[in-house]
Amino acid sequence: NFTAVINVTDTTGSGSPTGDLFQPGAGQVWQLCGASLAAFNALGVKITLVDSLGTSCIIGDGAIANSAIRITPPIFVTNGMKLAYEISGASGNCTMRAALIRIR
């Protein structure tokens, strides 16, 4: 499969939940094409790129349901890295989506 739309719903419902959005398999390289919010019950979300040591870099943010998350492509995600989310002010379920193309 060389394309993917990832759909992740965080059901924590309150506070500042975090989680994984996408992690490539061994030897894989994916390009992030875009990200968006679906149902979103929170003040905001930051999308981060996290390395194998847990160091993260914010690559995008959003706050409005059914709208794009601001990201400046190209973003490449390799094995040993992952896309993650950090939600602030959650008051219900929050759904995030990411569109990716497999490069290798």
C-alpha positions in Angstrom: 0.0 0.0 0.0 1.6 3.3 -1.1 -1.0 5.8 0.1 -2.8 6.0 3.5 -5.3 8.2 5.2 -4.8 7.7 9.0 -7.9 8.4 11.2 -7.2 8.5 14.9 -9.8 9.3 17.6 -8.7 10.1 21.1 -11.5 9.2 23.5 -9.8 10.4 26.7 -12.4 13.2 26.9 -10.6 15.7 29.2 -7.3 17.3 30.0 -4.3 17.2 27.7 -4.1 13.8 26.1 -1.3 12.7 23.8 -0.9 9.8 21.5 0.6 8.4 18.3 -0.8 9.3 14.9 1.4 7.3 12.6 4.7 5.2 12.8 6.3 3.7 9.7 7.4 0.1 9.5 11.0 -1.1 9.2 12.8 0.4 6.1 9.8 2.6 5.2 9.8 6.3 4.3 6.5 8.2 4.1 5.7 11.7 3.1 3.1 13.6 5.0 0.9 15.4 2.5 -1.6 17.0 4.9 -3.6 16.7 8.1 -7.0 17.7 9.3 -9.4 17.6 12.2 -12.8 15.9 12.1 -14.9 15.9 15.3 -12.8 18.0 17.7 -13.8 18.9 21.2 -10.7 20.7 22.5 -9.0 24.1 22.5 -6.3 22.9 20.2 -3.8 20.2 19.0 -0.2 20.2 18.1 1.1 17.6 15.6 4.7 16.6 16.4 7.5 14.6 14.8 9.1 12.4 17.5 12.5 10.6 17.2 13.4 7.3 18.8 14.7 9.1 22.0 11.4 10.8 22.5 12.5 14.2 21.4 9.7 16.0 19.6 9.4 18.9 17.2 6.1 20.7 16.5 5.3 20.5 12.8 1.6 21.7 12.8 -1.3 22.9 14.9 -5.0 23.3 14.6 -8.1 24.0 16.6 -11.3 24.0 14.4 -13.3 20.9 13.7 -13.6 19.8 10.1 -10.7 22.0 9.0 -7.0 21.6 7.9 -4.2 21.4 10.4 -1.5 24.0 9.4 1.6 22.1 8.3 4.4 23.2 6.0 5.3 20.2 3.8 7.4 18.4 2.8 7.6 16.3 6.0 9.2 12.9 5.7 8.7 10.2 8.4 11.2 7.4 8.5 11.4 4.2 10.7 12.5 5.2 14.1 10.3 8.3 14.0 6.6 8.8 14.4 3.9 11.4 14.1 2.2 12.2 17.4 -0.5 14.6 18.8 -0.7 16.7 21.9 -4.2 17.9 22.6 -5.0 20.8 25.0 -8.2 21.5 26.8 -10.1 18.3 25.7 -13.8 18.2 26.6 -14.8 15.1 24.5 -13.6 13.0 21.6 -11.1 14.4 19.2 -10.4 12.9 15.7 -7.3 13.8 13.7 -6.5 12.6 10.2 -3.3 12.5 8.2 -2.7 11.8 4.5 0.6 10.1 3.6 2.4 8.7 0.6 4.9 5.9 0.9 8.2 6.9 -0.8 10.1 3.7 0.1 
